[in-house]
């Protein structure tokens, strides 16, 4: 190939000898045909990864740079590239980021996927429907893996031509949204057709059109009625989301079902006193108000399952917020997709949702078995204490990706609801599936056969034995600010600065120093507040003077904590409370003075430990991870606790994320949503 005098042509084309550069490119080209999710034509250099990406917390909406420190494309820029990723993962707010990328002119030229992804598609659908911006999206199925060998791609409709150099534009033939809807299997009831025709108002027409297009992406044949909604789109990412919400208000929109709101980007009662700039605090407050004007209740919590309105077993709801979706499906047994931002409020306005994914029995059954008995045999539940469940959830999400897992071998541990809450949040962060089963624990997994449904025999369902190495890999990923080798903990060098930090804080680059303890992601429950109060009030010593301890929780839970006296105990220790927002909203997007001044924070949240390095995209900033007891110890001493000894014993293990990608490539993806 290098000399130009040897080539093998499998296409049947006649090539000149010696082989010209043009003919070499022709021979190397491949034409892939997939499924057209959003129509359009584009060409550009391929940016490929075999790992799903959460656009929220993973891609900067202002620059298009990938900031997820765990992702293979970290620090790459998506702007103008043909972005090839197998699927989205993590946050439902990815659709908001996609919209902002488009409006800011830094979006990919096209998006190529292995499986259809409603969250990523919704950002483009809303941009197309309301703002006149769009990019093509194609789902390629098993052909997706062929993209890895190519540097350039040209996209038109369902066709992708890929090769080793710049390509001529593909034939500009693609369908419109109306043509795809007309050709889909979706059948609407008379009332739904009336809404789509604008007979129930302009806002209902816009909302029904978005819901119908999402249903087409999901391959839904019908819509179903929902009993409630939870809106993730009230988080301020940029002006596009505010324009969208205000447009719905201006069109006369009003929710058709009881609707709660996820965390806003600011504490609405105190953001000015907290030092949040008006340039960000005011639009954040305005966004929350727009959703209140649409008829949503004043809840502003990322833990809606803690509210009295939490859904029951079998209830169909339209919930956004990844941790809430996973908890509702898995622990409550309610039924919801991972509703993308914008789709959630549209479903609330029309009271309908696509009959697809986790709404349907056939998509709730496990398609992967994860045997965790080896973790128990190794003593990891005791060795990692209350950090066991979020660490396990993070490992399982990475391994499962789009598949619904059934975990075995841990029912006897009898996890509490708070432990399942921590598991669900971490699982929803690293994976793309909307639910999990723990055999003998969760309501739809009384036994393995029940969890597997039609595949109850287990035949054809892959079983993976979770190893201590998987668990250790997940812990190390979450504890990203820990030293890398030797010395304190199971590592020594800090990376930036080095040196000692004395008795508290993270001054001088000391990798074990801590100056901020971040609790409440997702929002703390009353029982978590109760446990925290018992820890700090137990006579173990005062809080270190240089450490701030900040907990985020809903107004509802704070009122409960105040009535029980726990809030007073925590305040006397030095814990500060924030309502209406949570840690995942407090970073470089909405500057928060404690984060701006901090060098090192510690958290017990698997979700926040994953997202924080990208959300606080600042040189020298470090994130440490521990259980709640370790966080309290850090608050008292100003230093991160030593890492558990099992990490040193399991040094050098393979990446759990890498194994998850390998499993998907070997066995394919059976999950649709």
SVG drawing of the C-alpha trace seen along z (x, -y; Angstrom):
<svg xmlns="http://www.w3.org/2000/svg" viewBox="-61 -41 68 63">
<polyline fill="none" stroke="black" stroke-width="0.4" points="0.0,0.0 2.8,-2.4 4.6,-1.9 1.4,-2.4 2.1,0.8 0.1,3.3 -3.6,3.2 -6.5,5.5 -9.8,4.2 -13.0,5.9 -15.4,3.5 -15.0,4.7 -13.8,1.3 -11.1,1.0 -8.1,-0.7 -5.1,-2.2 -1.6,-1.1 0.4,-2.3 -2.4,-3.1 -3.2,-6.8 -4.0,-8.7 -7.5,-9.3 -8.1,-5.6 -6.7,-4.6 -9.2,-6.9 -11.9,-5.4 -11.0,-1.9 -10.8,-2.8 -14.3,-4.4 -17.2,-2.6 -20.9,-3.4 -23.0,-2.7 -26.7,-2.9 -28.5,-3.4 -31.6,-4.9 -32.3,-8.6 -33.2,-10.1 -33.0,-13.8 -32.6,-14.5 -29.9,-16.6 -26.5,-16.6 -23.0,-17.3 -19.4,-16.3 -16.3,-16.6 -13.6,-14.9 -14.7,-12.0 -14.4,-12.3 -14.9,-8.7 -15.2,-7.0 -16.6,-3.7 -17.9,-5.2 -21.2,-6.9 -21.1,-10.6 -23.3,-12.7 -23.3,-16.0 -24.3,-17.7 -21.2,-17.7 -19.3,-16.2 -19.3,-18.9 -18.9,-22.7 -21.9,-24.3 -19.9,-27.5 -16.9,-26.0 -17.8,-22.4 -14.9,-21.0 -15.4,-17.6 -14.7,-18.1 -15.6,-14.7 -12.2,-13.6 -13.2,-9.9 -14.0,-10.0 -11.6,-8.9 -12.3,-12.2 -11.5,-14.4 -10.3,-17.9 -11.3,-17.2 -13.7,-19.8 -16.9,-18.6 -17.3,-21.8 -17.7,-21.0 -16.7,-17.4 -18.8,-14.3 -19.2,-13.0 -19.5,-9.3 -20.4,-7.9 -22.5,-4.7 -25.1,-6.5 -25.6,-9.1 -25.4,-8.4 -25.9,-10.0 -27.9,-13.3 -31.2,-14.1 -29.9,-17.6 -27.8,-16.6 -30.6,-17.8 -30.2,-21.3 -26.5,-21.3 -27.1,-20.1 -29.4,-23.0 -26.9,-25.5 -24.1,-24.1 -26.3,-24.7 -27.3,-28.2 -23.7,-29.0 -22.4,-27.8 -20.1,-25.1 -22.2,-22.0 -20.9,-18.9 -21.5,-18.9 -23.4,-15.6 -24.0,-12.9 -23.6,-9.2 -24.8,-6.7 -25.0,-3.0 -28.5,-3.1 -31.1,-5.9 -30.9,-8.3 -33.8,-10.4 -31.9,-12.8 -29.4,-13.8 -32.1,-13.9 -34.4,-16.1 -31.9,-19.0 -31.7,-18.9 -35.5,-18.5 -36.2,-21.5 -33.6,-23.6 -35.2,-22.6 -38.8,-23.1 -38.3,-26.5 -35.1,-28.1 -34.4,-26.9 -31.1,-25.1 -30.4,-21.4 -27.8,-18.7 -28.3,-15.3 -28.4,-12.3 -28.0,-8.7 -28.2,-5.5 -26.0,-2.8 -26.5,0.3 -23.6,2.7 -22.1,0.8 -21.1,-1.9 -17.9,-0.1 -16.6,-0.5 -16.3,-4.3 -13.3,-3.7 -11.1,-3.0 -12.0,-6.3 -11.0,-9.9 -13.7,-11.6 -17.4,-11.1 -20.1,-12.6 -23.7,-12.2 -27.0,-12.6 -30.2,-11.2 -29.6,-7.6 -26.4,-7.3 -22.9,-7.7 -19.9,-7.6 -16.7,-7.3 -13.1,-7.2 -9.5,-8.2 -9.5,-11.7 -11.7,-14.6 -14.8,-13.3 -17.1,-14.9 -20.5,-15.7 -22.9,-12.8 -26.1,-13.2 -28.2,-15.7 -31.2,-13.4 -32.9,-13.3 -36.4,-13.3 -38.3,-15.9 -39.7,-15.5 -43.3,-15.4 -42.3,-12.7 -40.7,-10.6 -43.8,-11.0 -46.1,-10.0 -44.1,-6.9 -43.8,-5.9 -46.0,-3.3 -47.3,-6.0 -51.1,-6.1 -52.7,-9.0 -56.1,-9.2 -58.6,-11.8 -57.7,-14.1 -54.0,-13.8 -54.6,-14.6 -56.6,-17.6 -53.7,-18.9 -51.3,-18.3 -53.5,-20.3 -53.5,-23.2 -57.2,-22.8 -56.2,-22.8 -54.0,-25.9 -50.6,-26.9 -48.5,-25.6 -50.3,-22.2 -49.5,-22.0 -45.8,-22.6 -45.7,-20.2 -47.5,-17.4 -45.3,-17.8 -42.2,-17.4 -43.8,-14.4 -44.7,-12.8 -41.2,-13.3 -39.8,-11.7 -42.2,-8.8 -41.0,-8.3 -37.4,-8.1 -38.5,-5.5 -40.4,-3.4 -43.5,-3.9 -46.8,-2.9 -48.9,-4.9 -48.9,-7.4 -50.0,-6.7 -51.5,-8.9 -49.3,-9.9 -50.3,-10.8 -47.5,-13.3 -44.3,-14.8 -40.9,-16.0 -39.2,-18.7 -35.4,-18.6 -35.3,-21.5 -35.5,-24.2 -31.7,-24.0 -30.2,-27.1 -27.5,-26.0 -27.8,-29.0 -30.3,-31.4 -31.7,-28.8 -33.5,-26.9 -34.9,-30.2 -36.2,-31.2 -37.9,-27.8 -39.7,-28.0 -40.7,-31.6 -42.1,-30.7 -44.3,-28.0 -45.6,-30.6 -46.2,-33.2 -48.2,-30.5 -50.5,-30.0 -49.1,-26.7 -50.4,-25.1 -49.5,-21.7 -52.2,-19.0 -50.9,-16.8 -49.4,-17.5 -45.8,-18.6 -42.8,-19.0 -39.5,-20.8 -36.0,-19.6 -33.2,-21.6 -32.8,-25.1 -29.3,-26.6 -29.5,-28.8 -31.0,-29.0 -33.8,-31.2 -34.2,-32.9 -30.5,-33.6 -28.5,-33.6 -27.6,-37.3 -26.4,-36.9 -24.3,-33.9 -22.4,-36.0 -23.8,-34.5 -23.4,-37.1 -26.6,-38.7 -25.7,-37.9 -26.3,-34.3 -28.6,-34.4 -31.3,-36.5 -31.8,-34.2 -31.7,-31.1 -34.4,-32.6 -36.4,-33.7 -36.2,-30.1 -37.6,-28.7 -40.3,-31.3 -41.3,-30.4 -41.9,-26.8 -43.9,-28.0 -46.0,-30.1 -46.7,-27.0 -48.3,-25.5 -45.6,-23.4 -45.4,-23.2 -42.6,-24.9 -40.5,-21.9 -37.0,-22.4 -35.5,-19.1 -33.5,-16.4 -35.0,-13.8 -38.8,-14.0 -39.2,-10.5 -38.8,-12.0 -41.9,-14.1 -45.4,-13.0 -46.3,-12.9 -43.9,-10.1 -45.5,-7.6 -46.5,-4.1 -45.8,-0.7 -46.9,-0.5 -47.7,-4.2 -46.8,-5.8 -45.0,-9.2 -42.8,-11.4 -39.7,-12.2 -36.5,-13.9 -33.3,-13.9 -31.3,-10.7 -31.1,-9.7 -34.8,-10.2 -35.7,-8.2 -33.6,-5.3 -34.9,-5.3 -38.5,-5.6 -38.2,-2.7 -36.1,-0.4 -37.0,-1.1 -40.6,-2.4 -41.5,-0.3 -43.1,-3.3 -42.7,-3.5 -40.8,-6.3 -38.3,-6.8 -35.2,-8.9 -37.1,-12.0 -34.9,-14.5 -35.1,-18.1 -37.8,-19.8 -39.6,-16.5 -40.5,-16.4 -42.4,-19.7 -44.0,-18.9 -45.3,-15.6 -46.6,-17.5 -48.4,-20.0 -50.3,-17.3 -50.5,-14.6 -49.1,-12.1 -45.8,-10.2 -44.4,-7.7 -45.4,-4.1 -41.8,-2.9 -38.8,-1.8 -39.3,-1.3 -43.1,-2.1 -43.5,1.4 -43.1,4.8 -40.8,6.1 -38.2,3.4 -38.2,3.7 -36.7,7.2 -33.1,7.7 -30.8,8.3 -27.6,8.7 -26.8,10.6 -24.2,9.1 -23.1,11.5 -21.7,9.5 -21.1,12.4 -17.3,12.1 -17.4,8.6 -19.2,9.9 -16.7,12.8 -13.8,10.2 -15.4,8.3 -15.8,5.1 -19.2,4.1 -17.6,3.8 -14.3,2.4 -15.9,-0.4 -18.7,-1.1 -21.4,-3.4 -19.4,-4.1 -20.1,-0.6 -23.4,-1.3 -22.5,-4.4 -19.3,-2.7 -21.1,0.5 -23.7,-1.6 -21.0,-3.4 -19.3,-0.1 -22.6,1.5 -23.6,-1.5 -20.3,-1.3 -20.6,2.4 -24.3,2.3 -24.4,-0.8 -27.7,-0.5 -28.6,2.9 -30.9,3.5 -28.9,5.5 -30.1,7.8 -27.7,7.9 -27.4,11.2 -25.5,12.2 -26.2,9.1 -29.9,9.4 -28.8,10.4 -27.1,7.0 -30.6,5.6 -29.8,2.1 -31.8,-0.8 -33.7,-3.3 -30.8,-5.7 -28.3,-3.2 -30.5,-2.4 -30.7,-6.1 -26.9,-6.4 -26.7,-3.3 -29.3,-4.7 -27.6,-8.1 -24.2,-6.6 -25.7,-4.0 -27.6,-6.6 -24.4,-8.7 -22.1,-6.1 -24.7,-4.1 -27.5,-4.8 -30.1,-2.3 -33.2,-3.7 -33.5,-0.9 -31.8,1.9 -32.9,4.9 -31.4,6.3 -32.7,9.8 -34.5,10.2 -34.6,6.5 -36.3,4.4 -40.0,4.8 -39.8,6.5 -37.1,8.9 -38.4,11.3 -36.1,13.9 -33.9,14.0 -36.4,15.7 -38.9,12.8 -36.3,10.2 -35.4,11.9 -39.0,12.1 -39.4,14.1 -35.7,15.0 -36.3,16.4 -34.2,19.5 -31.2,17.2 -30.5,18.8 -28.9,16.2 -28.5,13.6 -24.9,12.8 -23.7,13.2 -20.7,11.3 -19.1,11.9 -18.2,8.6 -14.7,8.8 -13.0,6.8 -10.9,5.3 -14.1,3.8 -15.0,2.2 -11.5,0.8 -11.4,-0.6 -14.7,-2.4 -13.4,-3.8 -10.2,-5.1 -12.2,-6.9 -14.4,-8.6 -11.5,-9.5 -9.8,-11.3 -8.0,-13.8 -6.1,-11.2 -2.3,-10.8 -1.2,-8.4 1.4,-6.3 3.2,-5.6 3.0,-7.7 -0.2,-8.7 -3.3,-6.6 -2.1,-4.3 -0.4,-7.1 2.1,-9.8 2.4,-12.6 -0.4,-15.1 0.2,-16.2 0.0,-20.0 2.1,-21.6 3.0,-18.7 4.4,-19.4 2.7,-19.5 -0.4,-21.3 -0.1,-21.4 -3.1,-20.9 -6.0,-21.8 -7.2,-23.0 -5.5,-22.2 -2.9,-25.0 0.4,-24.4 -0.9,-21.7 -1.3,-19.0 -3.3,-16.2 -4.8,-15.1 -5.9,-18.6 -9.6,-19.4 -11.2,-22.8 -14.8,-21.9 -17.1,-19.0 -20.0,-18.7 -23.0,-16.7 -26.4,-16.2 -26.2,-15.0 -28.9,-13.9 -30.6,-16.1 -30.4,-14.7 -33.3,-12.7 -34.5,-13.2 -32.9,-10.0 -29.6,-11.1 -29.9,-14.4 -30.6,-12.4 -27.5,-10.2 -25.3,-13.3 -26.6,-15.0 -25.8,-11.9 -22.3,-11.9 -21.4,-15.5 -23.2,-15.6 -21.6,-12.5 -18.7,-14.2 -16.0,-13.5 -14.7,-17.1 -15.5,-20.4 -15.3,-21.3 -11.9,-22.5 -11.9,-26.3 -10.7,-26.2 -13.2,-23.7 -16.7,-24.6 -19.4,-21.9 -22.3,-22.6 -25.3,-20.3 -28.0,-20.7 -31.5,-19.5 -35.1,-20.4 -37.1,-22.9 -39.5,-20.1 -36.7,-18.0 -35.2,-21.1 -38.5,-21.9 -38.6,-18.3 -35.1,-18.6 -35.8,-21.9 -38.9,-20.5 -36.9,-17.5 -34.0,-19.7 -31.4,-18.1 -30.9,-21.3 -29.9,-23.1 -27.4,-20.4 -25.8,-20.6 -25.8,-24.4 -24.0,-24.5 -21.3,-22.1 -21.0,-24.5 -23.0,-22.8 -24.5,-25.3 -27.7,-24.5 -28.6,-25.3 -32.1,-24.8 -33.6,-24.8 -30.3,-23.8 -27.7,-21.0 -24.0,-20.4 -24.3,-19.5 -25.6,-23.0 -22.9,-24.8 -19.7,-25.2 -18.3,-27.2 -21.8,-27.6 -23.2,-29.3 -20.1,-30.5 -20.4,-29.6 -17.8,-31.3 -17.0,-28.3 -16.1,-26.3 -14.3,-29.2 -11.9,-29.4 -11.6,-25.7 -8.6,-23.7 -9.9,-20.3 -13.4,-19.1 -14.6,-15.7 -17.9,-14.2 -19.8,-11.0 -21.7,-11.2 -20.7,-8.9 -22.7,-11.2 -20.9,-14.4 -17.5,-12.8 -17.9,-11.9 -19.2,-15.2 -17.3,-17.7 -13.9,-17.7 -15.7,-18.7 -18.1,-21.1 -15.3,-22.9 -13.0,-23.0 -10.1,-24.7 -6.4,-23.8 -5.3,-22.4 -8.9,-21.6 -9.2,-18.1 -12.1,-15.9 -11.8,-13.3 -14.3,-10.6 -15.3,-8.8 -18.3,-7.6 -20.2,-10.0 -18.1,-9.1 -15.0,-9.9 -16.5,-13.3 -17.3,-14.1 -13.8,-13.1 -12.4,-15.4 -14.6,-18.3 -13.0,-17.8 -9.4,-17.4 -9.1,-19.3 -7.6,-16.2 -9.1,-13.4 -9.2,-10.1 -6.7,-7.4 -8.0,-5.4 -9.3,-1.9 -6.5,0.8 -8.2,2.9 -7.2,0.4 -3.5,1.0 -4.1,4.8 -5.9,4.4 -3.5,2.1 -3.2,2.3 -6.7,3.6 -8.3,2.9 -10.7,0.1 -14.3,1.0 -15.5,-1.4 -13.2,0.3 -14.6,3.7 -18.2,2.3 -17.3,1.1 -15.8,4.4 -18.9,6.3 -21.1,4.1 -19.0,4.5 -18.9,8.3 -22.6,8.8 -24.3,5.7 -26.8,3.6 -30.3,4.9 -31.6,1.7 -33.6,-0.8 -33.9,-3.6"/>
</svg>
